[in-house]
Amino acid sequence: MESQMLKAAVILSIFAVATATQANAQYGYGSNSRSHTISPYVNSHGTYVQGSHATNPNNTQMDNYTTRGNVNPYTGQMGTRTPRY
């Protein structure tokens, strides 16, 4: 019984790693690994804006979290925007 559970756990682990690798190869340009924190603030209309994370500026939009094919590592959301350049 114990060996069957161990076998199932190993198979499940291999499947999870293979699926994650395939998803990255299929969807990602690769998000910019360098990011910064944006502090929460109150805008000019008095609305509280929650803090967030953003990629550091560079000369491409292909590695931003919101770019189609990338995944935001903080929220798990897929990017939906087509890069302008």
C-alpha positions, 0 to 999 in steps of 0.5 A: 500500500505504501509503495503504491502511494509513493509511486503515485506521488512520484508520477504526480510530481513528474506530471506537474513538472512536465506540465509547467515546463510545457506551459512555459515553452508554449506561452512565455516570452519570459517575464522580466525577472527584475521587478520593483514594488509600487507602494499603495497610495490615494489618488487625486479623487481620494480613491485608495490604490493598492500596492503592486509589483511591476517589471523594471523599465527596459527597451522592450515590452515583450517581458512585461507581466501584462504582455500576452504569453507571460505570467505574473508571478505574483498573481498567477494571471496570464498577460493579455496585451499585445506589445506595441513594439 
